[in-house]
Amino acid sequence: MTARSPAQAPPGEAAAGAGRWPSGRPRARWVLAGVLAVLAAAVLLAGLVRAPSDQERAADLRAFARDMTADVQSCAGGVREALTALRAIQAGSSHDTATASRIARDGAANCSPANNELLDDLLQYQVTESLARFRLARVVSGLVDWCAPDAMRVQSDAAAVLAARGTPGASRASAALRGALKVLDTQRTAVDAVLAQASAALHTRALPPPLPG
């Protein structure tokens, strides 16, 4: 019988060894390639995502203020017209009480988000993340409240003042209107203060909505 060299394995053993050893190496290479791809994507994203500059934030703030003005201008315009018509009647420069009353009633209805698409948009408004630290959601909610119920109440009270002219209820109606106007002014002041604070921090001028009162 011929002796087998120690370095020479039986055919079955050689085949089994050949099947086990190479099989793990391709899997390891694929895993390493996947890890490297994930790391490369993370580095790329880190390079793309950066904090906005103060100049960019300032531009975003001015755009935000313009959006707020656009959304409330129809309601604010109605309040202005209603108060102008009321004061003209009270001053004696106009005697068309019916028209002044209609302006006030229509304006009150238009300040309801249910009747005004712009105000409905305001309810859904999302402040851009670049301005998150200024808590401008307070401006959005403050303007919603300014419109409904505050501006609605002012215009309804203006119509009530017109209807009560020359009656015992006139003084009571006027007092109610004065109270409603005070609430309207307080809400406007609060909104303006938040915008002014953000404007000062970014060294820009973001004009608040021109709200009457």
Secondary structure, DSSP 8 states (H G I E B T S, - for coil): -----TT---HHHHHHHHHHHHHHHHHHHHHHHHHHHHHHHHHHHHHH-----HHHHHHHHHHHHHHHHHHHHHHHHHHHHHHHHHHHHHHTS---HHHHHHHHHHHHHHTSTTT-HHHHHHHT----GGGGGGTTHHHHHHHHHIIIIIIHHHHHHHHHHHHTTTSTTHHHHHHHHHHHHHHHHHHHHHHHHHHHHHHHHTTS---------
